[in-house]
């Protein structure tokens, strides 16, 4: 069910030209500054931009080939717009059923209950949209898009129109989806935090062009991309729960470059986890510190350095195969004689568990 | 005697207004939809044409209709070649005139209603598998409901109050083309103020109640159907 896309869209003041492939499942974040073409790309994928040209294949179905374009209502997709955009004349149940009733006869009949349960809407089914909060409306919109069992799910900043409290209400649902769905999900966002929490892959857009594409953890750690130079630049590390230490109330989390010690969580042994390490929370020493309170110390090799601003340098280290970003002052880099290939130790002051 | 003729005129007016409204809703809906959606650069020309009866003196419209529909006019010639009679001074002629005369009162509220729905609900429906026709009937029509009510009532009431056009193309034939507004005029001409009062007051009350119902319903609907 992979996605293959080579698409272009030309407008008066803006042009989009991208080429990418996506795996058959997992969340891909479309990330970039506003005006870079994220929403246009999503609309093009959905067939809502008639002027778009190119090639698009989702699973076994050709959705676009040159001037041929499958109309949006013939594409098996779910689209969640920035605003919930519920049908005001229909109650929640009828909104969710709208797509279900229009499935082709031979299509597998997904159950309304699954989408409803996945987003916790059981008690809202008979309400009208205007009786729901913004967060509830957006959950209904997501359920409505999911109910048709789409081959691809497109989410256009589903949290953008919501305040922080409502965002916090929806994020857990999105994380559930992330694990439950076996289809490609495209998620437009300009919040790096959302991307770090939800996405497996990243398409980095700049002025209508694809600047980079790849797994989120790799792209976040690339020094040639702007992501690594934002004030709160971070590394994302995929790991696994190795066990718990009941005596000190700690958990061991293994990753390819070693083992983290973390405040205890209650995930079962073996569950996959995603860890976040801020570049500002990492420091470098030439010898392994013995008399320190820091628990997470790893041997590492300096791979590359890039100027961050006048006083700071971003260092990319390798812990085995795992890259890690570390921000130090230019003076420290000079004093420690940090050059590519140098063997050092990194001290990680804090690690956050994302999921 | 007079009472019976008045009742005839009232019946004719109601028949004319109902038929005109029905025809206008059928013709005006696709026209309004097209006007609300089209990006054709000369769309404004059509909009101006639709709005023309708003500003045109009814006698002007009536005069040209009389010329066109009469035995020597192009429509009249066409009707005769098809084996019919000319439309001037007939009920059918009144319907044609009323449809043109009340056109903006139906098309404009519908166009506004369709425009205020916006593109988004239609796009949502498309991504949910609804074909263009399906989207129109399952989303656009129900969301434009207040516009339809306004359009129907304005079209009906405006046709009911028609005078100039009817006088020009229909004349004043009792039972065939004499409508209620002309009956009032006749009473006034004959200095029968009592009869004129009876009909006029009835019409005034009827119009007010009708509008009251429309505004009341629209208020209820807009409260329940605000988008988002």
Interface residues (C-beta under 8 A of the other chain):
Chain A: X46 X47 X48 X71 X72 X73 X74 X75 X77 X78 X79 X81 X83 X84 X85 X86 X87 X88 X89 X98 X99 X102 X103 X128 X129 X130 X137 X144 X145 X148
Chain B: X120 X121 X123 X124 X125 X126 X127 X128 X129 X130 X131 X132 X134 X135 X138 X139 X142 X143 X145 X224 X225 X226 X227 X228
